């Protein structure tokens, strides 16, 4: 039987936030971190590992690692992940573990949003929006700054609205212009905020949720789920209750941890690929180069440690991602050959 100091690590690296969770073997969370990526995913992952290590006992052990998010491959390389999955799978697994009956997941993050349709615990349909900012958390951040309020106050103030105003929500530029016009007409701040919430929800349902069979139970996940104004707007539009799970902001990371648990199992003899908690101090280098081997001219990303190539990706044919480097010298020679167009 595994002891209390055995954990599964789940990491979700996105453009806005990096979320890290430590899952106990009894499926409860020991720690959950929500960190701002700030364009530095490698450094943020390492900082997160340092924070976790500072809270863990000396006998603590990571027995499985899962990564997800837009930078999941990078995270997998740094950490030594046992399983790497996309965000759709990770969010679906986490929601299904929390409530096996869930049929719809509404997920809105800082830079993208998605909807996941589940039937009998299996993903049957999904859609993502990574183009329009009007359907993401960055839209709310921009408008909160424009109105001179904190994003934490946005939702509670929106709930105070008596007569929410109509605001065009198909485009963030038009929405801001419309909001300014409503201010000039003298509408109250709560009414304007509630109108922005409704506009964002309409944008989401008309784009991401278009033609989707949205059934309850409905989970609302992602950082924007912290906004009660958005949650209420969803309930009004859908005419159904919307559930915000306890760990709504780190559900992707939680799903990655559950997937690691499934992959590695909970047997003591099973060994993880995890590189160790000391990687917080490890020096990694990220470089890229253009392959001239064919007309595609793929940009290949390479992660190195102490002159040794750990991983490469970005090439369509697999010429570089499949190759392994036996030594630092071999890696250098490969780069020289590549720049010569070999």
Secondary structure as UniProt FT lines:
FT   TURN            4..5
FT   STRAND          6..13
FT   STRAND          17..24
FT   TURN            25..26
FT   STRAND          29..36
FT   TURN            38..39
FT   HELIX           41..55
FT   TURN            58..59
FT   STRAND          61..68
FT   TURN            70..71
FT   HELIX           72..79
FT   STRAND          83..84
FT   HELIX           87..98
FT   TURN            100..101
FT   STRAND          104..108
FT   STRAND          113..119
FT   TURN            120..121
FT   STRAND          122..129
FT   HELIX           133..135
FT   HELIX           137..147
FT   HELIX           151..158
FT   TURN            159..160
FT   HELIX           172..184
FT   TURN            185..186
FT   HELIX           189..207
FT   TURN            208..211
FT   STRAND          218..221
FT   HELIX           223..226
FT   HELIX           228..238
FT   TURN            246..247
FT   HELIX           248..250
FT   HELIX           251..264
FT   TURN            268..269
FT   HELIX           277..281
FT   STRAND          284..290
FT   TURN            295..296
FT   STRAND          299..305
FT   TURN            306..307
FT   STRAND          308..313
FT   TURN            319..321
FT   HELIX           328..339
FT   TURN            340..341
//
